[in-house]
Amino acid sequence: MATTSVKGRPKWSWLIPFMIFLVSSQQLLYTIDEPPRKSSWQQDWQRDWQKIEGQYITEGGVQDSSFSACLLVMDDNHYLIEWLAFHYHTLPLRYLVIAVDPRSKTTPDLVLGRWKELMTIVRWEDSDFLPKEWQLRSVSEGDAKAKFILHRERQRHFYPSCFLHLKRSNRTWTTVVDIDEFVIANRHFANVSKVKKQRLLSSSLLEGIHQMPGYENSACITMPRVRFGNYLEPNVMKKAFSPAGFNDRDFLTLRWRWRAALDSRKDNRNPKSMIDVSKIEESSFSRLNTDAHRPVRSHCPRRDLYKKNADSPFCVHHYVGTKEQWEFRRDAREGMKQRSENRFLEYSQLKSAVDESACSWLKDFSDKFGLAGTQRLLQGVGNTTYS
């Protein structure tokens, strides 16, 4: 006999509304926990925003929206301040591996600290990349020849170690230049239409690489150097490039505008390079496959050392600076002819032509960060007493 209530319905019929409530609640909870689906425009906006912020990840996990750099320094704060700001703005630089020479009298930590919220900075000591036998030599050898050899050996160990670190950090394009060298789009590049050339000059360097046919797939791009002396002509200096609150005299890229002849190998010396570490196998990052001008020899053709300036979309401006800066900045090759008095006087006479192609960046940089922010980032620029 069936169990029924006094009205003829099953006694468990009261459970039906409760069960319906439980099922509805579970569906409601699931809906709350499930992330809302984004429309296509929201997805596009988020992707573009991430790309601008340097977080866009391409296929394979490689970060392809900003530049990296490997930099060796020694008592260079007065240059480092400008170098960081310039390349942050023009490359754009967002990842820096920097090694400080143990013989330095000053430290870059205060300058680097200003940028900790704006880029990733990895600071290395010799123990992070240099074999122990060479670390011991850095404090025991004293003559000029030994210092020069040690300088070269530090380069040959630092650069491959830096490249390997960047590759394993999913980085791509990386500059290999010195603290007094500034990478820039080349306004003298001849192998391109006027429209593409104007686009190159108005874009970041990373955008420029993607715009130039054949360069996007390269692993190494050689960049001719252009030496700037310290010749000053009053008529040239009448034109000021720095915004309110700053002075052209404090900046290498704004003050010095006379350069050597573009294809003078005697004055400009060997070119520099940038490489895409994501396109190079790890086994190629070795001491025997590295030098300052061909950072990965197997991928940077020797013939490119002789490339004419007009054949390259990018170049490197190399500055001498003032005599005070020249003498203050101890060189790792101390005692060798590279930083002699005669060499300084030789460079001081360079005045083949006026070149102001690197002079406009500061105003745009100041517009981005505002006067207060720019003054904070550039405090002490060009001042050898700042440390």
PyMOL commands that set and color helices and strands:
alter all, ss='L'
color gray80, all
select helices_A, chain A and resi 11-33+40-52+77-90+109-113+126-128+132-140+144-168+194-201+205-211+234-237+248-250+252-255+265-268+277-279+282-284+287-289+302-306+309-311+323-328+337-339+341-348+361-377
alter helices_A, ss='H'
color red, helices_A
select strands_A, chain A and resi 67-73+93-100+120-124+173-176+181-185+220-223+225-228+258-259+272-276+314-319+353-354
alter strands_A, ss='S'
color yellow, strands_A
deselect
rebuild
show_as cartoon
